[in-house]
């Protein structure tokens, strides 16, 4: 991930964690639904790894939120 976008990934990771917790879903459960694992979800939420738009859309489907809400800073 480009350093210039790190803050965007940090916000996205925080939002994914927020909506995942709101739905009482563990990182492991989200990882299973993504055909991945808990470690990968943890790296996404900590902004240690970038993700594709396809992955962003899939996460938004799983969490039942509009994709833009995962990118938008909380008020």
Backbone as JSON, one array per atom type, in Angstrom:
{
  "sequence": "XXXXXXXXXXXXXXXXXXXXXXXXXXXXXXXXXXXXXXXXXXXXXXXXXXXXXXXXXXXXXXXXXXXXXXXXXXX",
  "N": [[0.84, -1.17, 0.0], [0.47, 2.22, -0.76], [2.22, 4.76, 0.96], [0.95, 7.25, 1.03], [-1.73, 6.66, 1.14], [-2.21, 5.43, 3.5], [-3.62, 6.44, 5.76], [-6.24, 6.36, 4.84], [-6.63, 3.61, 4.61], [-6.37, 2.98, 7.31], [-8.65, 4.18, 8.42], [-10.61, 2.72, 7.04], [-10.09, 0.15, 8.07], [-10.71, 0.51, 10.79], [-13.44, 1.05, 10.54], [-14.39, -1.35, 9.43], [-13.88, -3.08, 11.56], [-15.59, -1.88, 13.44], [-18.23, -2.23, 12.32], [-18.23, -4.99, 12.1], [-18.04, -5.8, 14.8], [-20.4, -4.65, 15.69], [-22.2, -6.38, 14.64], [-21.79, -8.58, 16.11], [-19.77, -10.34, 15.24], [-16.94, -12.35, 14.89], [-13.42, -11.94, 14.1], [-12.51, -14.26, 12.99], [-14.89, -15.43, 12.03], [-15.63, -13.56, 10.05], [-13.39, -13.85, 8.41], [-13.76, -16.53, 7.56], [-16.06, -16.23, 5.98], [-14.98, -14.72, 4.0], [-13.43, -16.52, 2.75], [-10.91, -16.74, 3.83], [-8.68, -16.09, 6.55], [-8.51, -15.5, 10.15], [-6.22, -14.05, 10.74], [-5.7, -12.59, 8.4], [-7.93, -10.87, 8.33], [-7.42, -9.43, 10.64], [-5.07, -8.1, 9.87], [-6.13, -6.46, 7.85], [-7.86, -4.84, 9.38], [-6.01, -3.54, 10.98], [-4.72, -2.04, 9.16], [-2.48, -3.08, 7.92], [-2.26, -4.26, 5.55], [-3.2, -3.81, 2.16], [-6.32, -3.83, 0.34], [-8.31, -5.16, -2.37], [-10.79, -3.6, -4.5], [-12.81, -5.41, -5.06], [-12.65, -7.06, -2.8], [-13.32, -5.21, -0.83], [-15.99, -4.68, -1.56], [-17.08, -7.22, -1.14], [-16.71, -7.53, 1.64], [-18.38, -5.46, 2.5], [-20.85, -6.49, 1.68], [-21.04, -8.79, 3.31], [-21.09, -7.6, 5.84], [-23.32, -6.14, 5.58], [-23.53, -3.39, 4.86], [-23.3, -0.25, 3.13], [-20.69, 0.16, 0.76], [-19.34, 2.67, 0.81], [-19.56, 3.49, 3.45], [-17.62, 2.11, 4.77], [-15.39, 3.46, 4.11], [-15.64, 6.01, 4.95], [-14.8, 8.55, 7.24], [-15.67, 8.47, 10.71], [-18.1, 10.56, 12.22]],
  "CA": [[0.0, 0.0, 0.0], [1.24, 3.46, -0.85], [2.19, 5.52, 2.22], [0.0, 8.37, 0.93], [-3.09, 6.18, 1.38], [-2.24, 4.69, 4.77], [-4.7, 6.95, 6.62], [-7.51, 5.84, 4.3], [-6.71, 2.21, 5.01], [-6.59, 2.95, 8.75], [-10.07, 4.49, 8.62], [-11.36, 1.57, 6.56], [-9.91, -0.93, 9.03], [-11.5, 0.83, 11.98], [-14.86, 0.9, 10.19], [-14.68, -2.78, 9.29], [-13.94, -3.61, 12.93], [-16.79, -1.33, 14.07], [-19.43, -2.9, 11.81], [-18.11, -6.42, 12.44], [-18.4, -5.92, 16.21], [-21.82, -4.3, 15.8], [-22.95, -7.57, 14.24], [-21.32, -9.69, 16.97], [-19.04, -11.26, 14.38], [-15.51, -12.41, 15.19], [-12.53, -11.86, 12.94], [-12.49, -15.6, 12.4], [-16.13, -15.62, 11.26], [-15.51, -12.75, 8.84], [-12.4, -14.51, 7.58], [-14.39, -17.71, 6.94], [-16.97, -15.76, 4.92], [-14.12, -14.19, 2.93], [-12.55, -17.61, 2.32], [-9.58, -16.37, 4.31], [-8.52, -16.48, 7.95], [-8.56, -14.44, 11.16], [-5.01, -13.25, 10.64], [-5.87, -11.66, 7.28], [-8.89, -9.85, 8.76], [-6.69, -8.61, 11.6], [-4.17, -7.21, 9.11], [-6.97, -5.44, 7.2], [-8.34, -3.91, 10.39], [-4.85, -2.77, 11.47], [-4.15, -1.34, 8.0], [-1.17, -3.64, 7.6], [-2.34, -4.79, 4.19], [-4.21, -3.19, 1.32], [-7.27, -4.79, -0.24], [-8.88, -4.79, -3.66], [-12.18, -3.14, -4.49], [-13.65, -6.61, -4.96], [-12.66, -7.49, -1.41], [-14.09, -4.2, -0.11], [-17.4, -4.92, -1.86], [-17.48, -8.47, -0.47], [-16.82, -7.25, 3.07], [-19.58, -4.66, 2.71], [-21.99, -7.41, 1.57], [-21.07, -9.63, 4.51], [-21.45, -6.77, 6.99], [-24.6, -5.52, 5.24], [-23.4, -1.93, 4.86], [-22.87, 0.3, 1.85], [-19.22, 0.24, 0.73], [-18.8, 3.99, 1.17], [-19.51, 3.62, 4.9], [-16.36, 1.54, 5.24], [-14.31, 4.39, 3.75], [-15.97, 7.32, 5.47], [-14.44, 8.78, 8.65], [-16.8, 8.63, 11.62], [-18.31, 11.95, 12.67]],
  "C": [[0.89, 1.23, 0.0], [1.12, 4.24, 0.45], [1.16, 6.67, 2.2], [-1.43, 7.95, 1.26], [-3.25, 5.46, 2.72], [-3.39, 5.14, 5.68], [-6.06, 6.45, 6.14], [-7.69, 4.37, 4.69], [-6.94, 2.07, 6.51], [-8.06, 3.18, 9.07], [-10.92, 3.3, 8.19], [-11.27, 0.42, 7.56], [-10.72, -0.71, 10.3], [-12.99, 0.64, 11.72], [-15.25, -0.56, 10.03], [-14.81, -3.41, 10.67], [-15.22, -3.15, 13.63], [-18.03, -2.1, 13.62], [-19.4, -4.4, 12.1], [-18.53, -6.64, 13.89], [-19.88, -5.61, 16.44], [-22.71, -5.5, 15.49], [-22.53, -8.81, 15.04], [-20.61, -10.77, 16.16], [-17.56, -11.21, 14.77], [-14.69, -12.22, 13.92], [-12.48, -13.2, 12.23], [-13.74, -15.85, 11.54], [-16.09, -14.81, 9.96], [-14.51, -13.38, 7.89], [-12.97, -15.72, 6.86], [-15.28, -17.29, 5.78], [-16.2, -15.18, 3.74], [-13.25, -15.27, 2.3], [-11.1, -17.29, 2.65], [-9.47, -16.82, 5.76], [-8.52, -15.25, 8.86], [-7.37, -13.51, 11.04], [-5.12, -12.2, 9.53], [-6.83, -10.53, 7.67], [-8.21, -8.91, 9.76], [-5.77, -7.63, 10.88], [-4.94, -6.12, 8.38], [-7.38, -4.39, 8.23], [-7.23, -3.05, 10.98], [-4.17, -1.98, 10.36], [-2.73, -1.79, 7.71], [-1.1, -4.17, 6.19], [-3.42, -4.01, 3.45], [-5.14, -4.26, 0.77], [-7.8, -4.26, -1.57], [-10.29, -4.24, -3.48], [-13.13, -4.33, -4.38], [-13.77, -7.08, -3.52], [-13.46, -6.5, -0.56], [-15.59, -4.43, -0.32], [-17.9, -6.19, -1.17], [-17.65, -8.25, 1.03], [-18.09, -6.44, 3.35], [-20.84, -5.52, 2.6], [-22.15, -8.24, 2.83], [-21.56, -8.84, 5.72], [-22.77, -6.02, 6.78], [-24.57, -4.0, 5.42], [-22.99, -1.49, 3.46], [-21.35, 0.45, 1.87], [-18.66, 1.58, 1.17], [-18.71, 4.17, 2.69], [-18.23, 3.03, 5.49], [-15.19, 2.48, 4.99], [-14.47, 5.75, 4.42], [-15.53, 7.47, 6.93], [-15.71, 8.96, 9.48], [-16.89, 10.08, 12.07], [-17.97, 12.12, 14.12]]
}
